[in-house]
């Protein structure tokens, strides 16, 4: 397993540039909610029980790279065993107050680096609460930049499958696996990408694509992989048309997210970063809050 270099090594938590009230004045009075593209990271979902990779209490993690996944059947079995074990816990997560507050704002678009689907669930919850009347605002578009764990893709021909269908097949092929490793899937701690730490995954059986026999992979962007072109173009459209960008709960350690901040700064658009730890883009921020994302979003939505 490759060790993922931490680009935040040596960085320290900065000071807030302004009070949250002053930053929210900029978001809502100097501009309007609809002027802002929003980029979210793992810090959005920690209050839903989904851990992050780089928080102060996060243990060291070595997520699987696409190169490792493709290198050998044993590596794919290792990934799928861990993912199969973690899916029940991940599937049971629910949007927290930060997701719901953001879903209630009519922003230009939400580009998320998370793969947990909680922005979509929050949008559905807010829409249900508001009802379907003609006066209800349309939900903000959500771009799953790194994909979503609730889908599985065939690498041979691009067939897409619901994750629950693949989960059932994995359970049929490995009926005694949980008992053999002595772990209850409901009680395990998952990583941000939905898998769990398992030492012994030998013998775990992985199905091929039921349509063509190709390799199956969760429809997520692994480390070392690329964001699909159409998805990247849609995210670019949202950020290009927005007046500025707000980063919520992301360390910007991954270039696929950092590039939006760099582009905004290069074009003279305001950059707002809200997270309680250091980020890779702190020197580019015009407005920097070190509050917890939930507190900041609750205040923003309350304006």
N, C-alpha and C positions, 0 to 999 in steps of 0.2 A: 504494500500500500504506500503510495507516494505521500510524503509530508508536504502539506500546503504551507507555503511561506506566508507569514503574517506581515502584511505591509504596514500595519499600525505599530509595529514594534518600535519602541522609543518615543512614541507620541504621548502627550499628556493631555488631560482634560483642560480645555481652555476656560477662560472667564466668559461670562455672558456679556455680549456687546451692548444689550439694551434690556430693559425689563420686558416681561411677556406682554404686559399691557401696551407698551410702546410698539412692540413688533406687531401685535394684533391690530393696532391702529393703522399700521402700514398696509396690512393685508386687507382690511375692510374699509378704510377711509381714503387713503392715498390711492389704492386700487380697489377692485371688488373681488369677491370670491372667485368669480368666473375668469379672472385674469391669471389665475395661478395653476400651473402644472404641479402635481404633487408626486414625489417619489418616496415610496415607503420601504422600510427594511424590517429586519427581525424584531426590532424594538417595539413595533406595533403589536406583536402577537405574544409577547412574554406574559402579559396579564391574562391571556387565554390558556396559559400553561405550556406554550411552545417555547422551548429554550432558544437562546441565540448562540452564535458561534463565538462572539468576542466580548460579551458582557463581563463585568468584573467577577461574577461568580461562575462563569462558564468553565467547565473542564476542558483541557486540550482535546481537540477532535481532529481526526484525519478523514474528511469526507472522501468518498470514492470519486476518482476522476473518470472521464469518459474513456481515456486510454486504458485504464485498469479494467473497467467494465468490459471492454471489447477484447481484452487480451487473452482470456481463457474461460472455459465453461465454469471452472471452480470459482472464479471471481464473480461471475454472474450469479451463481448459486449463493455465494456469500452475501451479495447485495440483496437478492430476493428473499433470502431467509430472514435477514435483519428487517427488511421492509415489510414482509408479511407479518412479522411479530409486532411491528410498531403501528401498522395501519389501524387496528381497532381503537387505539388511544388517539391517534391523529384524527380519525373520522369523527370522534365524539367531541372535539373541541368546538367552541362556540365563539362568536364575535364578542369582544369586550367593549368597554365604554369608548375607547379610542376609535375602534372600527365604526361604531354606531354614530359617534359624533362626526367623523369624517364623511360617512355616508349621508348625513343630513345636510352637508354643505354642497352647493352647486359649483364645484371647481371645474377647471377646463378638462381635467382628466387625472386619473390615478394610475401611476405606473408603479407596480409593486414588484419587488425582488423576491417576495415570499411565494411559496408554493402551496400554502395551506387552504386557499380558497375563502378565507374569512372576509375579505372585502366584498365578494359576491354575496356571501350569506348576510352580511350587514346591510347591503343594498336591498336585498329581498325583505329583510325584517323592517327596515325603515319604510319601504314602499307599502308593505302590508299595514303598517301602523297608520300611514297617511291616507290609505285608501286609493282608489283609482279614479278619482274625480278629475275633471278637466283642469282644475287649478293646481294639481299636484305637479311639482317640478320633475323633469326627467332625471333619472339617476345619472351621476357622473360616469363617463366611460371608464372601465377598468382594463388595463393591459397587464396580463400575467407575464412579465418580462422573462421569467425563468420557467414558465410552464406551470402545471398544476398536478398535484399528486393524485387527483381523482380520475385521471385519464392515463391510459397505457397505450403506447404507440409501437407498431411493428416497424423495425428498422429496415426491413426489406422493401415493403411497399406502402408504408405509411398508414396502414389500417389503424383505426382508433377504437379502443374498447373502454367501457366503464370499469373503473378500478374494482368495484365490488364483484363484478363478474370474474375478473382474474383472481381476486382474493379467494373466491369460492373454489376455483379450480386448483389453486395452490393448496388449499386446505384438503381437498379431495386427494391430492397426490402425496400429501405429507400429514396424514391423520394423527400420527403419534409424535410429531416433532417437538411440540411445546412440552409434552410430558417428558420426553427424552432429555431436553436441555434444562428442565426444571424451572420454567419461567411462565408466569401467568401474563398473557398479552395485555390484560387490563391494568396490571400493576406496574408495567415497565415504564422507564423514563425514555422518551423519544428524543432524538436529535432534531434540529430544525428542519431537516429534510425527511423526517418521519421514520427513520430507521432506529434500531437499538443496537447497543453493543453486545455482540455475541462472539464467543471465542471459537466454538466448534460448530461449523455449518456443513461439515462433510455429510454427504448423502441427501442433502435437500434437493428435491426434484423440481425443476423449473419447466413449465410448459412452453412450447413454441406457439407462434401465432396460429390460431385455429383456422385462419383463412388461407395462409400460404406457407406456413412452416417457418417463417422468419423469426429473428430474435425479438423478444419483447423487452421493452424498457419503459419505466414510468415516463410520462410525457413532461419531463423536466430537463432543464439545462444543467448538466453536470459541470463540475470544475474542469476546465480545459476544453469545454464544448462552446459552441457559438449560438447566440440567440438567432432563431429563424428570421430570415430577411424580412418577410412580410410583417412580423411582429415588431421588429426593430423600426421599420419604416413608419408604422402607425404611432409608435412612441415618439419618434422624431417629429411627426406631424403635430402631435399634441404640444410638445415642448417648443417647437418653432412658432406656433400660433399663440402661445401664452406670453404674457408680459414678463413673467418671472417664474422661479421654481422654488418650491418648499420641500425640503428633505425632512422626513419624519422617521426617526428610529433606525436610521441606517448609518453604519460606520463608513460607507462609501469605499470599503476595502476592495470591492470588485469593480473592475474597469467598466463593465456594462452599465453600472449606475453612475459612476464618477464622471463618465463622459458627458452626461447631460448637464452636470454642474459646470464642468469646464467650458462647455459650449455657451451656456448662459452667461458665464462671467466674461468670456471673450467677446460676446455680443453686447455687453453692457447692461444685461438684464439683472434685476435684483435676485440675489440668492439668499434664502432663509434656511438655516439648518437648526433643527430641534432634536436633540438627543442628549442623554446625560453622560456620555463618554466622548473620547476623542474621535475625530473622523479624519479621513484622508483629504477632505476638502475644506478644512477649517480656515485656511488662509484665503479661500475664495469667497467666504461668507460675508455678505453685507450686514446680515442680522443673525446673531447666534444666541440661541437659548440652550441652557443646560438643564432645563426642567424635564421631568418625565413627560413622555409624549401624551399620555392620557390626560394629565393635568392641563397641558397646553391646548390640546384639541377641545377639551371640555370648555375652556375659556373662550376659544375662538368660535365654537359653535353657539355659545351663549350670547354673542354680540348681536 
